[in-house]
Amino acid sequence: MDIIVNGTPFTLPGHMNIMELILLKKMETGGIAVAINEVVIPRAEWKTTEISEGDNIIIITATAGG
């Protein structure tokens, strides 16, 4: 399945939810926010929100500093 993650084309090995994508990309789950097609997905819904063909996913990581 072909999607876009942070502006870069990415191919998933099959159907996945947001949490599975984060684990596949070996990202830490703390301090991040996820939006699919410009809609922010609450962390409580990551395991139940399925990714669809062509989705544009943005994963934002919070950083310390000012």
mmCIF file of the N, C-alpha and C atoms, coordinates in Angstrom:
data_MODEL
# 
_entry.id   MODEL 
# 
loop_
_atom_site.group_PDB 
_atom_site.id 
_atom_site.type_symbol 
_atom_site.label_atom_id 
_atom_site.label_alt_id 
_atom_site.label_comp_id 
_atom_site.label_asym_id 
_atom_site.label_entity_id 
_atom_site.label_seq_id 
_atom_site.pdbx_PDB_ins_code 
_atom_site.Cartn_x 
_atom_site.Cartn_y 
_atom_site.Cartn_z 
_atom_site.occupancy 
_atom_site.B_iso_or_equiv 
_atom_site.pdbx_formal_charge 
_atom_site.auth_seq_id 
_atom_site.auth_comp_id 
_atom_site.auth_asym_id 
_atom_site.auth_atom_id 
_atom_site.pdbx_PDB_model_num 
ATOM 1   N N  . MET A 1 1  ? 0.854  -1.165 0.000  1.00 0.00 ? 1  MET A N  1 
ATOM 2   C CA . MET A 1 1  ? 0.000  0.000  0.000  1.00 0.00 ? 1  MET A CA 1 
ATOM 3   C C  . MET A 1 1  ? 0.904  1.234  0.000  1.00 0.00 ? 1  MET A C  1 
ATOM 4   N N  . ASP A 1 2  ? 0.642  2.155  -0.890 1.00 0.00 ? 2  ASP A N  1 
ATOM 5   C CA . ASP A 1 2  ? 1.460  3.359  -1.020 1.00 0.00 ? 2  ASP A CA 1 
ATOM 6   C C  . ASP A 1 2  ? 0.806  4.538  -0.304 1.00 0.00 ? 2  ASP A C  1 
ATOM 7   N N  . ILE A 1 3  ? 1.614  5.179  0.554  1.00 0.00 ? 3  ILE A N  1 
ATOM 8   C CA . ILE A 1 3  ? 1.169  6.354  1.303  1.00 0.00 ? 3  ILE A CA 1 
ATOM 9   C C  . ILE A 1 3  ? 2.280  7.394  1.246  1.00 0.00 ? 3  ILE A C  1 
ATOM 10  N N  . ILE A 1 4  ? 2.051  8.522  1.886  1.00 0.00 ? 4  ILE A N  1 
ATOM 11  C CA . ILE A 1 4  ? 3.081  9.553  2.026  1.00 0.00 ? 4  ILE A CA 1 
ATOM 12  C C  . ILE A 1 4  ? 3.255  9.810  3.515  1.00 0.00 ? 4  ILE A C  1 
ATOM 13  N N  . VAL A 1 5  ? 4.504  9.782  3.987  1.00 0.00 ? 5  VAL A N  1 
ATOM 14  C CA . VAL A 1 5  ? 4.801  10.057 5.394  1.00 0.00 ? 5  VAL A CA 1 
ATOM 15  C C  . VAL A 1 5  ? 5.774  11.227 5.449  1.00 0.00 ? 5  VAL A C  1 
ATOM 16  N N  . ASN A 1 6  ? 5.322  12.310 6.048  1.00 0.00 ? 6  ASN A N  1 
ATOM 17  C CA . ASN A 1 6  ? 6.130  13.535 6.163  1.00 0.00 ? 6  ASN A CA 1 
ATOM 18  C C  . ASN A 1 6  ? 6.691  13.963 4.809  1.00 0.00 ? 6  ASN A C  1 
ATOM 19  N N  . GLY A 1 7  ? 5.857  13.896 3.775  1.00 0.00 ? 7  GLY A N  1 
ATOM 20  C CA . GLY A 1 7  ? 6.228  14.373 2.455  1.00 0.00 ? 7  GLY A CA 1 
ATOM 21  C C  . GLY A 1 7  ? 7.010  13.393 1.599  1.00 0.00 ? 7  GLY A C  1 
ATOM 22  N N  . THR A 1 8  ? 7.290  12.189 2.117  1.00 0.00 ? 8  THR A N  1 
ATOM 23  C CA . THR A 1 8  ? 8.074  11.200 1.390  1.00 0.00 ? 8  THR A CA 1 
ATOM 24  C C  . THR A 1 8  ? 7.220  9.979  1.073  1.00 0.00 ? 8  THR A C  1 
ATOM 25  N N  . PRO A 1 9  ? 7.222  9.526  -0.179 1.00 0.00 ? 9  PRO A N  1 
ATOM 26  C CA . PRO A 1 9  ? 6.477  8.299  -0.508 1.00 0.00 ? 9  PRO A CA 1 
ATOM 27  C C  . PRO A 1 9  ? 6.978  7.126  0.337  1.00 0.00 ? 9  PRO A C  1 
ATOM 28  N N  . PHE A 1 10 ? 6.055  6.290  0.781  1.00 0.00 ? 10 PHE A N  1 
ATOM 29  C CA . PHE A 1 10 ? 6.379  5.150  1.640  1.00 0.00 ? 10 PHE A CA 1 
ATOM 30  C C  . PHE A 1 10 ? 5.437  4.017  1.289  1.00 0.00 ? 10 PHE A C  1 
ATOM 31  N N  . THR A 1 11 ? 5.969  2.810  1.196  1.00 0.00 ? 11 THR A N  1 
ATOM 32  C CA . THR A 1 11 ? 5.151  1.643  0.883  1.00 0.00 ? 11 THR A CA 1 
ATOM 33  C C  . THR A 1 11 ? 5.020  0.767  2.115  1.00 0.00 ? 11 THR A C  1 
ATOM 34  N N  . LEU A 1 12 ? 3.780  0.510  2.514  1.00 0.00 ? 12 LEU A N  1 
ATOM 35  C CA . LEU A 1 12 ? 3.514  -0.368 3.649  1.00 0.00 ? 12 LEU A CA 1 
ATOM 36  C C  . LEU A 1 12 ? 3.455  -1.814 3.148  1.00 0.00 ? 12 LEU A C  1 
ATOM 37  N N  . PRO A 1 13 ? 3.874  -2.777 3.978  1.00 0.00 ? 13 PRO A N  1 
ATOM 38  C CA . PRO A 1 13 ? 3.828  -4.180 3.562  1.00 0.00 ? 13 PRO A CA 1 
ATOM 39  C C  . PRO A 1 13 ? 2.409  -4.750 3.537  1.00 0.00 ? 13 PRO A C  1 
ATOM 40  N N  . GLY A 1 14 ? 1.447  -4.037 4.043  1.00 0.00 ? 14 GLY A N  1 
ATOM 41  C CA . GLY A 1 14 ? 0.052  -4.493 4.076  1.00 0.00 ? 14 GLY A CA 1 
ATOM 42  C C  . GLY A 1 14 ? -0.776 -3.487 4.841  1.00 0.00 ? 14 GLY A C  1 
ATOM 43  N N  . HIS A 1 15 ? -1.989 -3.881 5.213  1.00 0.00 ? 15 HIS A N  1 
ATOM 44  C CA . HIS A 1 15 ? -2.859 -2.990 5.980  1.00 0.00 ? 15 HIS A CA 1 
ATOM 45  C C  . HIS A 1 15 ? -2.287 -2.795 7.376  1.00 0.00 ? 15 HIS A C  1 
ATOM 46  N N  . MET A 1 16 ? -2.310 -1.550 7.847  1.00 0.00 ? 16 MET A N  1 
ATOM 47  C CA . MET A 1 16 ? -1.771 -1.219 9.164  1.00 0.00 ? 16 MET A CA 1 
ATOM 48  C C  . MET A 1 16 ? -2.597 -0.123 9.800  1.00 0.00 ? 16 MET A C  1 
ATOM 49  N N  . ASN A 1 17 ? -2.453 -0.032 11.129 1.00 0.00 ? 17 ASN A N  1 
ATOM 50  C CA . ASN A 1 17 ? -3.015 1.112  11.821 1.00 0.00 ? 17 ASN A CA 1 
ATOM 51  C C  . ASN A 1 17 ? -1.861 2.065  12.155 1.00 0.00 ? 17 ASN A C  1 
ATOM 52  N N  . ILE A 1 18 ? -2.174 3.191  12.759 1.00 0.00 ? 18 ILE A N  1 
ATOM 53  C CA . ILE A 1 18 ? -1.151 4.200  13.031 1.00 0.00 ? 18 ILE A CA 1 
ATOM 54  C C  . ILE A 1 18 ? -0.067 3.658  13.970 1.00 0.00 ? 18 ILE A C  1 
ATOM 55  N N  . MET A 1 19 ? -0.467 2.965  15.027 1.00 0.00 ? 19 MET A N  1 
ATOM 56  C CA . MET A 1 19 ? 0.524  2.441  15.975 1.00 0.00 ? 19 MET A CA 1 
ATOM 57  C C  . MET A 1 19 ? 1.490  1.482  15.278 1.00 0.00 ? 19 MET A C  1 
ATOM 58  N N  . GLU A 1 20 ? 0.984  0.641  14.415 1.00 0.00 ? 20 GLU A N  1 
ATOM 59  C CA . GLU A 1 20 ? 1.841  -0.304 13.690 1.00 0.00 ? 20 GLU A CA 1 
ATOM 60  C C  . GLU A 1 20 ? 2.821  0.431  12.786 1.00 0.00 ? 20 GLU A C  1 
ATOM 61  N N  . LEU A 1 21 ? 2.377  1.520  12.162 1.00 0.00 ? 21 LEU A N  1 
ATOM 62  C CA . LEU A 1 21 ? 3.276  2.321  11.326 1.00 0.00 ? 21 LEU A CA 1 
ATOM 63  C C  . LEU A 1 21 ? 4.398  2.925  12.168 1.00 0.00 ? 21 LEU A C  1 
ATOM 64  N N  . ILE A 1 22 ? 4.056  3.468  13.320 1.00 0.00 ? 22 ILE A N  1 
ATOM 65  C CA . ILE A 1 22 ? 5.060  4.077  14.199 1.00 0.00 ? 22 ILE A CA 1 
ATOM 66  C C  . ILE A 1 22 ? 6.094  3.029  14.627 1.00 0.00 ? 22 ILE A C  1 
ATOM 67  N N  . LEU A 1 23 ? 5.632  1.843  14.972 1.00 0.00 ? 23 LEU A N  1 
ATOM 68  C CA . LEU A 1 23 ? 6.547  0.771  15.369 1.00 0.00 ? 23 LEU A CA 1 
ATOM 69  C C  . LEU A 1 23 ? 7.394  0.314  14.182 1.00 0.00 ? 23 LEU A C  1 
ATOM 70  N N  . LEU A 1 24 ? 6.794  0.224  12.991 1.00 0.00 ? 24 LEU A N  1 
ATOM 71  C CA . LEU A 1 24 ? 7.528  -0.167 11.789 1.00 0.00 ? 24 LEU A CA 1 
ATOM 72  C C  . LEU A 1 24 ? 8.657  0.815  11.505 1.00 0.00 ? 24 LEU A C  1 
ATOM 73  N N  . LYS A 1 25 ? 8.395  2.102  11.711 1.00 0.00 ? 25 LYS A N  1 
ATOM 74  C CA . LYS A 1 25 ? 9.404  3.129  11.462 1.00 0.00 ? 25 LYS A CA 1 
ATOM 75  C C  . LYS A 1 25 ? 10.365 3.291  12.641 1.00 0.00 ? 25 LYS A C  1 
ATOM 76  N N  . LYS A 1 26 ? 10.187 2.460  13.678 1.00 0.00 ? 26 LYS A N  1 
ATOM 77  C CA . LYS A 1 26 ? 11.060 2.460  14.861 1.00 0.00 ? 26 LYS A CA 1 
ATOM 78  C C  . LYS A 1 26 ? 11.118 3.831  15.535 1.00 0.00 ? 26 LYS A C  1 
ATOM 79  N N  . MET A 1 27 ? 9.937  4.442  15.657 1.00 0.00 ? 27 MET A N  1 
ATOM 80  C CA . MET A 1 27 ? 9.833  5.747  16.303 1.00 0.00 ? 27 MET A CA 1 
ATOM 81  C C  . MET A 1 27 ? 9.383  5.562  17.746 1.00 0.00 ? 27 MET A C  1 
ATOM 82  N N  . GLU A 1 28 ? 9.815  6.456  18.601 1.00 0.00 ? 28 GLU A N  1 
ATOM 83  C CA . GLU A 1 28 ? 9.325  6.493  19.984 1.00 0.00 ? 28 GLU A CA 1 
ATOM 84  C C  . GLU A 1 28 ? 7.895  7.034  19.955 1.00 0.00 ? 28 GLU A C  1 
ATOM 85  N N  . THR A 1 29 ? 7.043  6.513  20.833 1.00 0.00 ? 29 THR A N  1 
ATOM 86  C CA . THR A 1 29 ? 5.655  6.970  20.837 1.00 0.00 ? 29 THR A CA 1 
ATOM 87  C C  . THR A 1 29 ? 5.435  8.196  21.715 1.00 0.00 ? 29 THR A C  1 
ATOM 88  N N  . GLY A 1 30 ? 6.382  8.514  22.569 1.00 0.00 ? 30 GLY A N  1 
ATOM 89  C CA . GLY A 1 30 ? 6.242  9.679  23.434 1.00 0.00 ? 30 GLY A CA 1 
ATOM 90  C C  . GLY A 1 30 ? 6.579  10.963 22.705 1.00 0.00 ? 30 GLY A C  1 
ATOM 91  N N  . GLY A 1 31 ? 5.807  11.997 22.942 1.00 0.00 ? 31 GLY A N  1 
ATOM 92  C CA . GLY A 1 31 ? 6.107  13.307 22.387 1.00 0.00 ? 31 GLY A CA 1 
ATOM 93  C C  . GLY A 1 31 ? 5.854  13.463 20.901 1.00 0.00 ? 31 GLY A C  1 
ATOM 94  N N  . ILE A 1 32 ? 4.968  12.642 20.338 1.00 0.00 ? 32 ILE A N  1 
ATOM 95  C CA . ILE A 1 32 ? 4.657  12.805 18.917 1.00 0.00 ? 32 ILE A CA 1 
ATOM 96  C C  . ILE A 1 32 ? 3.166  13.013 18.721 1.00 0.00 ? 32 ILE A C  1 
ATOM 97  N N  . ALA A 1 33 ? 2.837  13.619 17.597 1.00 0.00 ? 33 ALA A N  1 
ATOM 98  C CA . ALA A 1 33 ? 1.454  13.798 17.181 1.00 0.00 ? 33 ALA A CA 1 
ATOM 99  C C  . ALA A 1 33 ? 1.348  13.286 15.752 1.00 0.00 ? 33 ALA A C  1 
ATOM 100 N N  . VAL A 1 34 ? 0.167  12.749 15.402 1.00 0.00 ? 34 VAL A N  1 
ATOM 101 C CA . VAL A 1 34 ? -0.036 12.172 14.075 1.00 0.00 ? 34 VAL A CA 1 
ATOM 102 C C  . VAL A 1 34 ? -1.289 12.776 13.448 1.00 0.00 ? 34 VAL A C  1 
ATOM 103 N N  . ALA A 1 35 ? -1.158 13.144 12.171 1.00 0.00 ? 35 ALA A N  1 
ATOM 104 C CA . ALA A 1 35 ? -2.312 13.613 11.406 1.00 0.00 ? 35 ALA A CA 1 
ATOM 105 C C  . ALA A 1 35 ? -2.395 12.802 10.121 1.00 0.00 ? 35 ALA A C  1 
ATOM 106 N N  . ILE A 1 36 ? -3.604 12.456 9.734  1.00 0.00 ? 36 ILE A N  1 
ATOM 107 C CA . ILE A 1 36 ? -3.842 11.780 8.462  1.00 0.00 ? 36 ILE A CA 1 
ATOM 108 C C  . ILE A 1 36 ? -4.723 12.698 7.628  1.00 0.00 ? 36 ILE A C  1 
ATOM 109 N N  . ASN A 1 37 ? -4.225 13.048 6.455  1.00 0.00 ? 37 ASN A N  1 
ATOM 110 C CA . ASN A 1 37 ? -4.971 13.940 5.557  1.00 0.00 ? 37 ASN A CA 1 
ATOM 111 C C  . ASN A 1 37 ? -5.437 15.201 6.283  1.00 0.00 ? 37 ASN A C  1 
ATOM 112 N N  . GLU A 1 38 ? -4.510 15.776 7.064  1.00 0.00 ? 38 GLU A N  1 
ATOM 113 C CA . GLU A 1 38 ? -4.697 17.033 7.782  1.00 0.00 ? 38 GLU A CA 1 
ATOM 114 C C  . GLU A 1 38 ? -5.671 16.953 8.953  1.00 0.00 ? 38 GLU A C  1 
ATOM 115 N N  . VAL A 1 39 ? -5.988 15.739 9.423  1.00 0.00 ? 39 VAL A N  1 
ATOM 116 C CA . VAL A 1 39 ? -6.846 15.559 10.589 1.00 0.00 ? 39 VAL A CA 1 
ATOM 117 C C  . VAL A 1 39 ? -6.009 14.902 11.686 1.00 0.00 ? 39 VAL A C  1 
ATOM 118 N N  . VAL A 1 40 ? -5.860 15.607 12.823 1.00 0.00 ? 40 VAL A N  1 
ATOM 119 C CA . VAL A 1 40 ? -5.079 15.070 13.934 1.00 0.00 ? 40 VAL A CA 1 
ATOM 120 C C  . VAL A 1 40 ? -5.837 13.885 14.545 1.00 0.00 ? 40 VAL A C  1 
ATOM 121 N N  . ILE A 1 41 ? -5.099 12.787 14.748 1.00 0.00 ? 41 ILE A N  1 
ATOM 122 C CA . ILE A 1 41 ? -5.688 11.580 15.312 1.00 0.00 ? 41 ILE A CA 1 
ATOM 123 C C  . ILE A 1 41 ? -5.273 11.477 16.786 1.00 0.00 ? 41 ILE A C  1 
ATOM 124 N N  . PRO A 1 42 ? -6.231 11.451 17.706 1.00 0.00 ? 42 PRO A N  1 
ATOM 125 C CA . PRO A 1 42 ? -5.892 11.338 19.122 1.00 0.00 ? 42 PRO A CA 1 
ATOM 126 C C  . PRO A 1 42 ? -5.122 10.043 19.402 1.00 0.00 ? 42 PRO A C  1 
ATOM 127 N N  . ARG A 1 43 ? -4.170 10.123 20.297 1.00 0.00 ? 43 ARG A N  1 
ATOM 128 C CA . ARG A 1 43 ? -3.338 8.964  20.648 1.00 0.00 ? 43 ARG A CA 1 
ATOM 129 C C  . ARG A 1 43 ? -4.199 7.745  21.015 1.00 0.00 ? 43 ARG A C  1 
ATOM 130 N N  . ALA A 1 44 ? -5.314 7.947  21.680 1.00 0.00 ? 44 ALA A N  1 
ATOM 131 C CA . ALA A 1 44 ? -6.186 6.839  22.086 1.00 0.00 ? 44 ALA A CA 1 
ATOM 132 C C  . ALA A 1 44 ? -6.767 6.085  20.889 1.00 0.00 ? 44 ALA A C  1 
ATOM 133 N N  . GLU A 1 45 ? -6.718 6.689  19.704 1.00 0.00 ? 45 GLU A N  1 
ATOM 134 C CA . GLU A 1 45 ? -7.280 6.063  18.501 1.00 0.00 ? 45 GLU A CA 1 
ATOM 135 C C  . GLU A 1 45 ? -6.218 5.493  17.561 1.00 0.00 ? 45 GLU A C  1 
ATOM 136 N N  . TRP A 1 46 ? -4.952 5.550  17.925 1.00 0.00 ? 46 TRP A N  1 
ATOM 137 C CA . TRP A 1 46 ? -3.882 5.081  17.042 1.00 0.00 ? 46 TRP A CA 1 
ATOM 138 C C  . TRP A 1 46 ? -4.003 3.597  16.707 1.00 0.00 ? 46 TRP A C  1 
ATOM 139 N N  . LYS A 1 47 ? -4.418 2.783  17.682 1.00 0.00 ? 47 LYS A N  1 
ATOM 140 C CA . LYS A 1 47 ? -4.505 1.337  17.440 1.00 0.00 ? 47 LYS A CA 1 
ATOM 141 C C  . LYS A 1 47 ? -5.730 0.955  16.618 1.00 0.00 ? 47 LYS A C  1 
ATOM 142 N N  . THR A 1 48 ? -6.696 1.841  16.522 1.00 0.00 ? 48 THR A N  1 
ATOM 143 C CA . THR A 1 48 ? -7.928 1.513  15.795 1.00 0.00 ? 48 THR A CA 1 
ATOM 144 C C  . THR A 1 48 ? -8.089 2.291  14.497 1.00 0.00 ? 48 THR A C  1 
ATOM 145 N N  . THR A 1 49 ? -7.187 3.228  14.225 1.00 0.00 ? 49 THR A N  1 
ATOM 146 C CA . THR A 1 49 ? -7.282 4.025  12.999 1.00 0.00 ? 49 THR A CA 1 
ATOM 147 C C  . THR A 1 49 ? -6.454 3.370  11.906 1.00 0.00 ? 49 THR A C  1 
ATOM 148 N N  . GLU A 1 50 ? -7.156 2.803  10.931 1.00 0.00 ? 50 GLU A N  1 
ATOM 149 C CA . GLU A 1 50 ? -6.505 2.116  9.813  1.00 0.00 ? 50 GLU A CA 1 
ATOM 150 C C  . GLU A 1 50 ? -6.005 3.126  8.784  1.00 0.00 ? 50 GLU A C  1 
ATOM 151 N N  . ILE A 1 51 ? -4.872 2.819  8.193  1.00 0.00 ? 51 ILE A N  1 
ATOM 152 C CA . ILE A 1 51 ? -4.288 3.641  7.136  1.00 0.00 ? 51 ILE A CA 1 
ATOM 153 C C  . ILE A 1 51 ? -4.832 3.138  5.806  1.00 0.00 ? 51 ILE A C  1 
ATOM 154 N N  . SER A 1 52 ? -5.158 4.068  4.921  1.00 0.00 ? 52 SER A N  1 
ATOM 155 C CA . SER A 1 52 ? -5.703 3.721  3.608  1.00 0.00 ? 52 SER A CA 1 
ATOM 156 C C  . SER A 1 52 ? -4.730 4.101  2.498  1.00 0.00 ? 52 SER A C  1 
ATOM 157 N N  . GLU A 1 53 ? -4.863 3.444  1.373  1.00 0.00 ? 53 GLU A N  1 
ATOM 158 C CA . GLU A 1 53 ? -4.059 3.738  0.182  1.00 0.00 ? 53 GLU A CA 1 
ATOM 159 C C  . GLU A 1 53 ? -4.108 5.235  -0.107 1.00 0.00 ? 53 GLU A C  1 
ATOM 160 N N  . GLY A 1 54 ? -2.946 5.839  -0.326 1.00 0.00 ? 54 GLY A N  1 
ATOM 161 C CA . GLY A 1 54 ? -2.867 7.242  -0.701 1.00 0.00 ? 54 GLY A CA 1 
ATOM 162 C C  . GLY A 1 54 ? -2.926 8.229  0.450  1.00 0.00 ? 54 GLY A C  1 
ATOM 163 N N  . ASP A 1 55 ? -3.064 7.744  1.689  1.00 0.00 ? 55 ASP A N  1 
ATOM 164 C CA . ASP A 1 55 ? -3.121 8.664  2.834  1.00 0.00 ? 55 ASP A CA 1 
ATOM 165 C C  . ASP A 1 55 ? -1.849 9.504  2.921  1.00 0.00 ? 55 ASP A C  1 
ATOM 166 N N  . ASN A 1 56 ? -2.022 10.751 3.321  1.00 0.00 ? 56 ASN A N  1 
ATOM 167 C CA . ASN A 1 56 ? -0.909 11.659 3.572  1.00 0.00 ? 56 ASN A CA 1 
ATOM 168 C C  . ASN A 1 56 ? -0.790 11.786 5.090  1.00 0.00 ? 56 ASN A C  1 
ATOM 169 N N  . ILE A 1 57 ? 0.271  11.205 5.648  1.00 0.00 ? 57 ILE A N  1 
ATOM 170 C CA . ILE A 1 57 ? 0.449  11.135 7.091  1.00 0.00 ? 57 ILE A CA 1 
ATOM 171 C C  . ILE A 1 57 ? 1.579  12.063 7.516  1.00 0.00 ? 57 ILE A C  1 
ATOM 172 N N  . ILE A 1 58 ? 1.316  12.841 8.537  1.00 0.00 ? 58 ILE A N  1 
ATOM 173 C CA . ILE A 1 58 ? 2.340  13.714 9.096  1.00 0.00 ? 58 ILE A CA 1 
ATOM 174 C C  . ILE A 1 58 ? 2.569  13.274 10.533 1.00 0.00 ? 58 ILE A C  1 
ATOM 175 N N  . ILE A 1 59 ? 3.822  13.010 10.870 1.00 0.00 ? 59 ILE A N  1 
ATOM 176 C CA . ILE A 1 59 ? 4.206  12.647 12.239 1.00 0.00 ? 59 ILE A CA 1 
ATOM 177 C C  . ILE A 1 59 ? 5.124  13.759 12.738 1.00 0.00 ? 59 ILE A C  1 
ATOM 178 N N  . ILE A 1 60 ? 4.692  14.422 13.808 1.00 0.00 ? 60 ILE A N  1 
ATOM 179 C CA . ILE A 1 60 ? 5.433  15.547 14.354 1.00 0.00 ? 60 ILE A CA 1 
ATOM 180 C C  . ILE A 1 60 ? 6.016  15.132 15.699 1.00 0.00 ? 60 ILE A C  1 
ATOM 181 N N  . THR A 1 61 ? 7.306  15.410 15.879 1.00 0.00 ? 61 THR A N  1 
ATOM 182 C CA . THR A 1 61 ? 7.984  15.096 17.130 1.00 0.00 ? 61 THR A CA 1 
ATOM 183 C C  . THR A 1 61 ? 8.243  16.374 17.904 1.00 0.00 ? 61 THR A C  1 
ATOM 184 N N  . ALA A 1 62 ? 7.823  16.396 19.149 1.00 0.00 ? 62 ALA A N  1 
ATOM 185 C CA . ALA A 1 62 ? 8.075  17.556 20.008 1.00 0.00 ? 62 ALA A CA 1 
ATOM 186 C C  . ALA A 1 62 ? 9.543  17.535 20.431 1.00 0.00 ? 62 ALA A C  1 
ATOM 187 N N  . THR A 1 63 ? 10.144 18.705 20.484 1.00 0.00 ? 63 THR A N  1 
ATOM 188 C CA . THR A 1 63 ? 11.528 18.824 20.937 1.00 0.00 ? 63 THR A CA 1 
ATOM 189 C C  . THR A 1 63 ? 11.603 19.870 22.042 1.00 0.00 ? 63 THR A C  1 
ATOM 190 N N  . ALA A 1 64 ? 12.570 19.687 22.920 1.00 0.00 ? 64 ALA A N  1 
ATOM 191 C CA . ALA A 1 64 ? 12.766 20.631 24.006 1.00 0.00 ? 64 ALA A CA 1 
ATOM 192 C C  . ALA A 1 64 ? 13.536 21.842 23.517 1.00 0.00 ? 64 ALA A C  1 
ATOM 193 N N  . GLY A 1 65 ? 13.356 22.930 24.179 1.00 0.00 ? 65 GLY A N  1 
ATOM 194 C CA . GLY A 1 65 ? 14.082 24.132 23.799 1.00 0.00 ? 65 GLY A CA 1 
ATOM 195 C C  . GLY A 1 65 ? 13.152 25.309 23.643 1.00 0.00 ? 65 GLY A C  1 
ATOM 196 N N  . GLY A 1 66 ? 13.697 26.397 23.239 1.00 0.00 ? 66 GLY A N  1 
ATOM 197 C CA . GLY A 1 66 ? 12.818 27.514 23.236 1.00 0.00 ? 66 GLY A CA 1 
ATOM 198 C C  . GLY A 1 66 ? 13.047 28.500 22.190 1.00 0.00 ? 66 GLY A C  1 
# 
